[in-house]
Amino acid sequence: MKKDWTHWPTLLACIVLLTSCGLAAAQTPFVVGTGITGAWYNPDRDGEGFLLEILSGDQALVTWYTYDLNGRQLWLIGNGVIEGSVIRVDELLSTSGAVFGPAFDPAQVERTRWGSLELTFSGCDTAQAQYSGPPEFGDGTLALTRLTRLRHAPCDNGRPFLLGFTAFPFEASSTGVDEAFRIIRENGDLVTLHNDNGLPWLEALASDGNGIDSYPEAWRQDWQGKKDQVPPGHKLMVAITPIAISRDQLAPYNDGSGPQALATLGPPWDQADFSQPEVVEAYTHHAMNTVVFFRPDFLLVGIEANLLLKQSPELWPSYVALQQQVYASLKARWPSLTVLLSFSAFEMLEGLTESDSAAQRQALRQVEPLTDLFAMSLYPFITALLTDPIPEDLFTRLAELSDLPYAIAETGYYSEFREFDFGNGSTLTVEGTEAKQQAWIERLLREAEKRQYRFVVNFIGRDYEALCAQVQCADVDRLWEAAGLVDEDGADKPALSVWRSYLERPLRR
């Protein structure tokens, strides 16, 4: 399905500039990570043991050094698949046939399936091995403890990623804003301020990159109100973008009263593209003004940037030219600031959207030097996946896209059954349930743990039916309406208990 963003600015206009208008933790299972690499054994069976090596993706190499029924040394080896706290080896192999020394011939090696093995970890130092071998060996279990560990691979219960939400309110009121920040305060340690509804181009151009004193009063009040609500101790990410929310052109002008077509500004703005000198200077100033005002921990300077390539490929080169200058200017002034772009990552995987996935990956190579993180936007229910089970290899495929550190800039999963009608014969049925949403959050956070993501942001905190009732949302505006972790009545959904079980663990510094 092709995203239609036609009506989305109407909804955003109602939520931008709004500052003026004891849950018990679920038990978090241990997640296998690099830190369990090493030697493991049962002290009562000294002389026998396991060597484990965690590989890229979901893979592990397992070697069991033991003995056959005649007392001869037996080495069993297999590739395992990691699933949460378990390493599952379906084919544990023994080898024979070759000889030691110069006469060794790999063609003589015979590989024989011995059986299967499952290793279940309850912590960094304890595990259980369950094996199933040939009839003469039978089945059995062994309690294991760690013998050796890697020097620089932490294995603890700390989570590597921040957890956050945007300040998107469930209704257009100060109550809606207060509720958004309450959810962030109580259920996260990262605040995302998402600005995706136009820019004060003229005022930014006239500024010097040292603050927002020249900005319209409505902008200054809105930003001050949001800044004042950021909870103490929380990290802050501010997201801005030069791309329109339709992802097909330069962002409109916004003086605080809502988006206005650039044509209303006259030349040169009525013919502007991303690399035009006035645009580059204005956006660079706006990015700098954002840093000066908010002092964020993360500055996101291009929201779902790769969708511009999908919607208006002719503009992509000029956009890359703009971001090259913006990134260089920001890094020259604030070398330690994390500057990033976000990407609709499913566009880069074949078969999930209408995009040319190869072209999307090629475009990523062009902008990788301009971002410190590979920050993904992940909404599986608006791809070909819909609400079908998440493929086992999905996060492995995502992990192959970039060598940069990973993060989730925004995500969400619909928790209700809904039929959408976008007009012109375009419809969509989302068979969401709270159980499916919970399964997505469980899978996402488990993968984020294993793959050492920097942060995970669920875009919607509370479902926004009330907001849509106020502004009469079109169906396209409702695509994320039930993607919050709190329902429209303020009740926590099951997915939130999973989320909080991770939040309550210490953050690994």
C-alpha positions as CSV (number, residue, x, y, z in Angstrom):
1,M,0.0,0.0,0.0
2,K,1.2,3.4,-0.9
3,K,1.2,5.9,2.0
4,D,-1.0,8.9,1.3
5,W,0.0,11.8,3.5
6,T,-2.5,14.3,2.1
7,H,-4.4,14.9,5.2
8,W,-1.7,14.4,7.8
9,P,-0.6,18.1,8.0
10,T,-4.2,18.9,9.1
11,L,-3.8,16.6,12.1
12,L,-0.3,17.8,12.9
13,A,-1.5,21.4,12.8
14,C,-3.7,20.6,15.8
15,I,-0.8,19.2,17.9
16,V,2.1,21.4,17.1
17,L,2.1,24.6,19.2
18,L,-0.3,23.1,21.8
19,T,1.4,24.4,24.9
20,S,-0.6,27.6,24.6
21,C,-4.1,26.3,23.5
22,G,2.7,1.5,39.8
23,L,2.6,-1.1,37.4
24,A,4.2,-4.4,38.7
25,A,7.2,-5.4,36.5
26,A,6.9,-8.5,34.3
27,Q,9.8,-10.9,34.6
28,T,12.3,-10.2,31.9
29,P,13.9,-13.3,30.5
30,F,17.7,-13.4,30.1
31,V,18.7,-12.5,26.5
32,V,21.7,-14.2,24.9
33,G,24.3,-11.7,23.9
34,T,28.0,-11.5,23.0
35,G,28.9,-11.7,26.7
36,I,28.1,-15.4,27.1
37,T,30.9,-16.3,24.6
38,G,33.4,-18.5,26.4
39,A,33.9,-21.9,28.0
40,W,31.1,-23.5,30.0
41,Y,31.1,-26.8,32.0
42,N,29.6,-28.8,34.9
43,P,32.0,-28.9,37.8
44,D,31.0,-32.4,38.6
45,R,32.0,-33.5,35.1
46,D,35.4,-31.8,34.9
47,G,37.1,-32.7,31.7
48,E,34.0,-32.2,29.6
49,G,32.5,-28.9,28.5
50,F,31.2,-26.5,25.9
51,L,32.8,-23.7,23.9
52,L,30.4,-21.0,22.8
53,E,30.9,-18.2,20.3
54,I,28.1,-15.7,19.6
55,L,28.3,-14.7,15.9
56,S,26.6,-11.9,13.9
57,G,22.8,-12.0,13.5
58,D,21.0,-14.8,15.3
59,Q,23.8,-17.3,15.1
60,A,26.1,-19.0,17.5
61,L,28.8,-21.6,17.2
62,V,28.6,-24.4,19.8
63,T,31.3,-27.0,20.4
64,W,30.8,-29.8,22.9
65,Y,34.0,-31.7,23.9
66,T,33.1,-35.0,25.5
67,Y,33.7,-38.8,25.1
68,D,32.1,-41.7,23.3
69,L,30.9,-44.9,25.0
70,N,34.4,-46.4,24.6
71,G,36.2,-43.6,26.3
72,R,37.6,-42.0,23.1
73,Q,37.5,-38.2,22.8
74,L,34.4,-36.9,20.9
75,W,34.0,-33.4,19.5
76,L,30.5,-32.3,18.5
77,I,30.0,-29.0,16.7
78,G,27.0,-27.2,15.3
79,N,25.6,-23.8,14.3
80,G,22.9,-22.6,16.7
81,V,20.0,-20.2,16.3
82,I,19.5,-17.7,19.2
83,E,16.0,-17.2,20.4
84,G,15.9,-15.0,23.4
85,S,17.5,-16.9,26.3
86,V,18.0,-20.1,24.2
87,I,20.5,-21.4,21.7
88,R,19.0,-24.1,19.6
89,V,21.3,-26.5,17.6
90,D,19.2,-28.7,15.3
91,E,22.2,-30.5,13.8
92,L,25.1,-31.4,16.1
93,L,27.8,-33.0,14.0
94,S,30.7,-35.4,14.7
95,T,33.5,-35.7,12.3
96,S,35.8,-38.6,11.3
97,G,37.8,-40.0,8.4
98,A,40.8,-37.7,8.1
99,V,44.3,-38.1,9.6
100,F,46.6,-35.8,11.5
101,G,49.6,-34.0,10.0
102,P,50.8,-33.4,6.4
103,A,48.5,-36.2,5.1
104,F,45.4,-34.4,6.2
105,D,42.8,-34.2,3.3
106,P,39.6,-32.2,3.9
107,A,37.9,-34.4,1.2
108,Q,38.2,-37.3,3.6
109,V,36.3,-35.7,6.4
110,E,33.0,-37.3,7.1
111,R,30.3,-35.3,8.9
112,T,27.7,-37.3,10.7
113,R,24.6,-35.9,12.4
114,W,24.9,-36.9,16.1
115,G,21.8,-35.3,17.4
116,S,20.5,-32.0,18.7
117,L,21.2,-29.6,21.6
118,E,19.4,-26.8,23.3
119,L,21.2,-24.4,25.7
120,T,18.9,-22.3,28.0
121,F,20.5,-19.5,29.9
122,S,19.1,-18.2,33.2
123,G,21.8,-15.6,33.7
124,C,25.4,-14.6,32.8
125,D,26.9,-17.6,34.6
126,T,24.2,-20.4,34.6
127,A,22.7,-22.5,31.9
128,Q,21.2,-25.8,31.2
129,A,22.0,-28.1,28.3
130,Q,19.4,-30.5,27.0
131,Y,20.6,-33.0,24.4
132,S,19.1,-35.7,22.2
133,G,21.7,-38.1,20.7
134,P,21.7,-41.5,19.0
135,P,19.9,-44.3,20.8
136,E,23.1,-45.6,22.5
137,F,23.6,-42.1,24.0
138,G,20.0,-41.2,24.6
139,D,18.6,-37.9,25.9
140,G,19.6,-35.9,28.9
141,T,20.2,-32.6,30.7
142,L,23.3,-31.0,32.2
143,A,23.5,-28.0,34.5
144,L,26.3,-25.7,33.3
145,T,28.3,-22.8,34.8
146,R,30.6,-20.4,33.2
147,L,34.4,-21.2,33.1
148,T,35.8,-18.3,31.1
149,R,34.5,-15.0,29.8
150,L,35.6,-12.4,27.2
151,R,37.5,-9.4,28.6
152,H,35.5,-6.6,27.0
153,A,32.0,-8.1,26.5
154,P,29.7,-7.2,29.3
155,C,27.1,-9.7,30.4
156,D,24.7,-8.3,32.9
157,N,21.1,-7.4,33.3
158,G,21.6,-3.8,32.2
159,R,19.8,-2.7,29.0
160,P,21.9,-1.0,26.3
161,F,19.2,1.2,25.0
162,L,17.1,4.2,26.1
163,L,13.3,3.9,26.0
164,G,11.2,6.8,24.9
165,F,8.1,8.3,23.3
166,T,7.3,11.5,21.4
167,A,5.2,14.2,23.0
168,F,2.3,13.5,20.6
169,P,-0.8,14.3,22.6
170,F,-4.0,12.2,22.7
171,E,-6.2,15.3,22.4
172,A,-5.7,18.9,21.4
173,S,-5.5,20.5,24.8
174,S,-3.0,21.3,27.6
175,T,-4.4,18.1,29.2
176,G,-3.3,16.1,26.2
177,V,0.2,17.6,26.4
178,D,0.5,17.0,30.1
179,E,-0.6,13.4,29.6
180,A,2.0,12.9,26.8
181,F,4.8,14.0,29.2
182,R,3.4,12.0,32.1
183,I,3.7,8.8,30.0
184,I,7.2,9.8,29.1
185,R,8.1,10.6,32.6
186,E,6.8,7.4,34.1
187,N,7.5,5.0,31.2
188,G,10.7,6.2,29.6
189,D,14.1,7.8,30.0
190,L,14.2,9.5,26.6
191,V,12.0,12.4,25.3
192,T,11.6,12.9,21.5
193,L,10.3,16.3,20.4
194,H,9.2,15.6,16.8
195,N,8.9,18.7,14.6
196,D,7.5,17.7,11.2
197,N,5.1,20.4,10.1
198,G,7.1,23.1,8.3
199,L,9.8,25.5,9.2
200,P,10.2,29.3,9.9
201,W,12.4,29.6,6.8
202,L,12.5,33.4,6.7
203,E,13.3,33.8,10.3
204,A,15.9,31.0,10.3
205,L,17.6,32.6,7.3
206,A,17.7,36.0,9.1
207,S,19.1,34.4,12.3
208,D,22.8,33.8,13.0
209,G,22.5,30.2,14.4
210,N,22.7,31.3,18.0
211,G,19.1,31.0,19.2
212,I,15.5,31.6,18.3
213,D,15.1,35.3,19.4
214,S,14.1,36.1,15.8
215,Y,11.5,33.3,15.5
216,P,7.8,34.0,15.6
217,E,6.3,34.3,19.1
218,A,4.2,31.2,18.6
219,W,7.4,29.1,17.8
220,R,9.2,30.5,20.9
221,Q,6.3,29.8,23.2
222,D,5.8,26.3,21.9
223,W,9.5,25.4,22.2
224,Q,9.8,26.9,25.7
225,G,6.7,25.0,26.8
226,K,8.1,21.7,25.6
227,K,11.5,22.4,27.0
228,D,10.0,23.2,30.4
229,Q,8.2,19.8,30.4
230,V,11.2,17.6,29.7
231,P,11.6,15.6,32.9
232,P,14.8,16.0,34.9
233,G,17.2,13.1,34.2
234,H,15.7,12.2,30.9
235,K,17.7,12.3,27.7
236,L,16.4,14.5,24.9
237,M,16.2,14.0,21.1
238,V,14.9,16.8,18.9
239,A,13.8,15.8,15.4
240,I,13.6,18.4,12.7
241,T,13.5,18.0,8.9
242,P,13.7,20.1,5.7
243,I,11.4,17.7,4.0
244,A,7.6,18.1,3.8
245,I,5.5,15.6,5.7
246,S,4.3,14.3,2.3
247,R,8.0,13.3,1.9
248,D,8.0,14.6,-1.7
249,Q,9.2,18.2,-1.5
250,L,10.8,21.0,0.5
251,A,9.0,21.6,3.9
252,P,6.5,24.4,3.8
253,Y,6.8,27.7,5.6
254,N,5.3,27.8,9.1
255,D,5.3,30.9,11.2
256,G,3.5,29.2,14.0
257,S,0.0,29.4,12.6
258,G,0.3,26.3,10.5
259,P,2.0,25.3,7.2
260,Q,1.9,27.6,4.2
261,A,2.9,26.9,0.6
262,L,6.4,28.2,-0.2
263,A,4.9,29.9,-3.2
264,T,3.3,32.4,-0.9
265,L,6.8,33.7,0.0
266,G,7.7,34.6,-3.6
267,P,11.1,34.3,-5.1
268,P,13.4,32.5,-4.5
269,W,11.3,30.3,-2.3
270,D,8.7,29.6,-4.8
271,Q,11.2,27.8,-7.0
272,A,13.4,26.5,-4.2
273,D,15.1,23.1,-4.0
274,F,17.2,21.6,-1.2
275,S,20.6,22.7,-2.4
276,Q,19.6,26.4,-3.1
277,P,21.9,28.6,-1.1
278,E,19.1,30.3,0.8
279,V,17.7,26.9,1.8
280,V,21.0,25.5,2.9
281,E,21.8,28.6,5.0
282,A,18.4,28.8,6.5
283,Y,18.3,25.1,7.4
284,T,21.8,25.1,8.8
285,H,20.8,28.1,11.0
286,H,17.6,26.3,12.1
287,A,19.6,23.2,13.1
288,M,22.1,25.3,15.1
289,N,19.3,27.3,16.7
290,T,17.7,24.0,17.8
291,V,20.9,22.9,19.5
292,V,21.5,26.2,21.2
293,F,17.9,26.3,22.5
294,F,17.4,22.7,23.6
295,R,20.9,21.4,24.1
296,P,19.7,17.9,23.0
297,D,21.6,14.7,23.5
298,F,20.5,13.7,19.9
299,L,19.7,15.9,17.0
300,L,17.8,14.3,14.2
301,V,18.0,16.5,11.1
302,G,16.1,14.4,8.5
303,I,13.0,12.4,9.4
304,E,12.5,9.3,7.2
305,A,14.8,10.9,4.7
306,N,14.8,8.0,2.2
307,L,11.1,8.4,1.5
308,L,12.0,11.5,-0.5
309,L,13.9,9.2,-2.9
310,K,10.7,7.1,-3.2
311,Q,8.3,10.0,-3.7
312,S,10.5,12.5,-5.7
313,P,13.7,10.8,-6.8
314,E,14.7,13.8,-8.9
315,L,15.2,15.8,-5.7
316,W,17.4,13.3,-3.9
317,P,20.8,14.7,-5.1
318,S,19.9,18.2,-4.0
319,Y,18.8,16.8,-0.6
320,V,22.1,14.9,-0.2
321,A,24.0,18.1,-1.0
322,L,22.1,20.0,1.7
323,Q,22.7,17.4,4.4
324,Q,26.4,17.3,3.6
325,Q,26.7,20.9,4.5
326,V,24.4,20.7,7.5
327,Y,26.3,17.8,9.0
328,A,29.7,19.3,8.4
329,S,28.6,22.6,10.0
330,L,27.1,20.9,13.1
331,K,30.1,18.6,13.6
332,A,32.5,21.5,13.3
333,R,30.7,23.4,16.0
334,W,29.7,20.5,18.3
335,P,32.0,17.6,17.5
336,S,30.6,15.3,20.3
337,L,26.9,15.9,19.4
338,T,25.1,12.9,18.0
339,V,23.7,14.0,14.7
340,L,21.5,11.6,12.8
341,L,19.0,10.9,10.1
342,S,16.1,8.5,10.3
343,F,15.1,6.0,7.6
344,S,12.0,4.0,6.8
345,A,14.0,0.8,6.9
346,F,11.4,-1.5,5.5
347,E,11.8,0.3,2.2
348,M,15.2,-1.2,2.0
349,L,14.1,-4.8,2.3
350,E,12.8,-6.5,-0.9
351,G,9.1,-7.3,-1.0
352,L,7.9,-5.3,1.9
353,T,6.9,-2.0,0.2
354,E,6.5,-0.6,-3.3
355,S,10.0,0.9,-3.2
356,D,13.0,-0.2,-5.3
357,S,14.9,-1.7,-2.4
358,A,18.2,-1.8,-4.3
359,A,17.9,1.9,-5.1
360,Q,17.0,2.5,-1.4
361,R,20.1,0.7,-0.2
362,Q,22.3,2.6,-2.7
363,A,20.9,5.9,-1.5
364,L,21.7,4.8,2.1
365,R,25.4,4.5,1.1
366,Q,25.3,8.1,0.0
367,V,24.1,9.5,3.3
368,E,25.7,7.0,5.7
369,P,28.7,9.4,6.2
370,L,26.2,12.1,7.2
371,T,24.6,10.3,10.2
372,D,26.1,9.0,13.4
373,L,23.4,6.3,13.8
374,F,21.3,4.1,11.6
375,A,18.0,5.2,13.1
376,M,15.1,3.2,11.8
377,S,11.4,4.0,11.5
378,L,9.6,0.6,11.8
379,Y,5.8,0.2,11.4
380,P,5.3,-3.4,10.2
381,F,1.5,-3.2,10.0
382,I,1.7,-0.7,7.1
383,T,3.9,-2.9,5.0
384,A,3.2,-6.1,3.2
385,L,3.6,-7.8,6.6
386,L,0.4,-6.2,7.8
387,T,-0.2,-8.0,11.1
388,D,1.1,-11.4,10.0
389,P,3.7,-13.0,12.3
390,I,7.1,-11.2,12.1
391,P,9.5,-13.2,9.9
392,E,12.2,-15.0,11.9
393,D,15.0,-13.4,9.8
394,L,13.6,-9.8,9.8
395,F,16.0,-8.3,12.2
396,T,18.9,-10.2,10.7
397,R,18.0,-8.7,7.3
398,L,17.8,-5.2,8.9
399,A,21.2,-5.8,10.6
400,E,22.8,-6.3,7.2
401,L,21.8,-2.8,5.9
402,S,24.4,-0.7,7.7
403,D,27.6,-0.9,9.8
404,L,26.6,2.1,11.9
405,P,25.2,1.7,15.4
406,Y,21.5,1.1,15.3
407,A,18.5,2.8,17.0
408,I,14.7,2.9,16.6
409,A,13.7,6.5,16.0
410,E,10.0,5.6,15.9
411,T,7.9,2.5,15.9
412,G,4.4,1.4,16.6
413,Y,2.0,-1.5,16.2
414,Y,-1.8,-1.3,15.8
415,S,-3.7,-2.9,18.6
416,E,-7.2,-3.0,17.1
417,F,-9.0,-4.4,14.1
418,R,-9.6,-1.5,11.7
419,E,-10.7,-1.1,8.0
420,F,-9.3,2.0,6.4
421,D,-10.7,3.7,3.3
422,F,-8.4,6.2,1.6
423,G,-10.6,6.9,-1.3
424,N,-10.0,6.2,-5.0
425,G,-10.5,2.5,-4.3
426,S,-7.5,2.3,-1.9
427,T,-8.3,0.4,1.3
428,L,-6.5,-1.4,4.0
429,T,-7.5,-3.9,6.6
430,V,-5.4,-4.1,9.8
431,E,-6.2,-7.1,11.9
432,G,-4.5,-5.7,15.0
433,T,-4.9,-7.0,18.5
434,E,-3.4,-6.1,21.9
435,A,-1.8,-9.5,21.9
436,K,-0.1,-8.9,18.5
437,Q,1.1,-5.5,19.7
438,Q,2.6,-7.1,22.8
439,A,4.3,-9.7,20.7
440,W,5.9,-6.9,18.5
441,I,7.2,-5.1,21.6
442,E,8.6,-8.3,23.0
443,R,10.4,-9.1,19.8
444,L,11.6,-5.6,19.2
445,L,13.1,-5.1,22.6
446,R,14.6,-8.6,22.6
447,E,16.3,-7.8,19.3
448,A,17.4,-4.3,20.5
449,E,19.0,-6.0,23.6
450,K,20.8,-8.6,21.5
451,R,22.0,-6.1,18.9
452,Q,22.9,-3.3,21.2
453,Y,20.6,-0.6,19.9
454,R,21.1,2.9,21.3
455,F,17.4,3.8,21.9
456,V,13.9,2.7,21.1
457,V,11.0,5.2,20.6
458,N,7.4,4.2,20.5
459,F,5.9,7.1,18.6
460,I,2.5,7.2,20.2
461,G,2.1,7.1,24.0
462,R,-1.7,7.1,24.3
463,D,-4.2,6.3,21.5
464,Y,-5.6,9.5,20.1
465,E,-9.2,8.8,19.3
466,A,-10.1,12.0,21.2
467,L,-7.8,14.1,19.0
468,C,-9.4,12.7,15.9
469,A,-12.9,13.4,17.3
470,Q,-11.9,17.0,17.7
471,V,-10.4,17.5,14.3
472,Q,-12.4,15.0,12.2
473,C,-9.5,12.9,11.1
474,A,-9.5,11.2,7.7
475,D,-8.8,7.5,7.7
476,V,-5.2,8.1,6.7
477,D,-4.7,10.2,9.8
478,R,-5.9,7.2,11.9
479,L,-3.2,4.8,10.7
480,W,-1.3,5.2,14.0
481,E,-4.4,6.1,16.2
482,A,-4.3,2.8,18.2
483,A,-0.5,2.3,18.2
484,G,-0.1,3.7,21.7
485,L,0.9,1.6,24.7
486,V,-2.0,3.3,26.7
487,D,-5.5,3.0,25.3
488,E,-7.9,5.9,24.6
489,D,-9.4,5.6,28.1
490,G,-6.0,5.9,29.8
491,A,-5.7,2.2,30.6
492,D,-2.4,0.5,30.1
493,K,-2.2,-2.2,27.4
494,P,-0.4,-5.5,27.9
495,A,2.6,-4.3,25.8
496,L,3.3,-1.6,28.4
497,S,4.1,-4.2,31.0
498,V,6.8,-5.7,28.7
499,W,8.1,-2.2,28.0
500,R,8.3,-1.4,31.7
501,S,10.1,-4.7,32.5
502,Y,13.0,-3.4,30.4
503,L,12.7,0.1,31.7
504,E,13.1,-1.1,35.3
505,R,16.4,-2.7,34.5
506,P,19.5,-0.4,35.0
507,L,20.7,1.4,31.9
508,R,24.1,0.1,30.8
509,R,26.4,3.2,30.6
